[in-house]
């Protein structure tokens, strides 16, 4: 919220059927339109990977 860039990580551990979204502790994720498209694509890709297991 203070205008600083933060990293959001979307991952799927190898042996699990769950998606993890990691953000810095105590931070709020605020996405612009392009970032929201990226996040949506990351979730879509993750879902495909989970369904392929």
N, C-alpha and C positions, 0 to 999 in steps of 0.2 A: 504494500500500500504506500510505501515511502518512495516509490518510483525506482527502486533498485531491481535489477534483473535477478531472477532466481531460477534454479533448475528444477524441473519436475521429471522424474524418471518413471517410465512404465516398463515393468519387467515381469517375466514369467520364469520362476525357478525351474530348472530342468526336470525335477522329479515331482512337480506339483501341478495340480489342475486349478490354479488360482492366479489371478492377476494382482500385482502389487503396484501401487502408485505411491511414490516416495516424494515428499516435499520437505523443505527445511522445517524443523520444529517451530511451532508457534506462528508460522507464516500462512498467509491467505493466498490462494492462487487466483489471480485475476487475468483473464485471457482476452486478447483482442480477437478479431474475426479470423485472421490468419493463424494465430496460435490455437484457436478453437478447432479450426479445420485440421491442424496437425494432430491435436489431441484426439479428435474423432477418428482420424486415420490410424493412429497408434492403437486405439481400442479395437478398431475393426481388424487390424493385423493380428493383434493379440488373440482376439476371438477365433480367428482362423487357425492360429497355431494351437490353441487349446482344443478345438474341434478335431484337429488332425491327429491328436494323441490317442 
